[in-house]
């Protein structure tokens, strides 16, 4: 519920996986796919309990974070922050934010 009394129910989004492929490849020509589920673990992403979204490449997958706090409402859109994902380049924890817009 936001400050104006609008209630946002993400239950339906927590029951379905969503997949997106980056149309650009990295410097080595590798294409990544991203899989997520709102407020729940996406199928095939779980390395640690609570991993909600992941980055896929070939048979490898990396957690982009765990669901650690309630969604927030900012400017009429709902945002979910995921933190404490797998380590990248030996020193950075992966994290992600997903924003939902109603049109």
Secondary structure, DSSP 8 states (H G I E B T S, - for coil): --TTS-----TGGGGS-EEEE-SS--TTS---EEEE-TTS--TTT-SSTTB-EEEEETTEEEE--EE-S--EEETTEEEEEEE---EETTTEE--EEEEE---
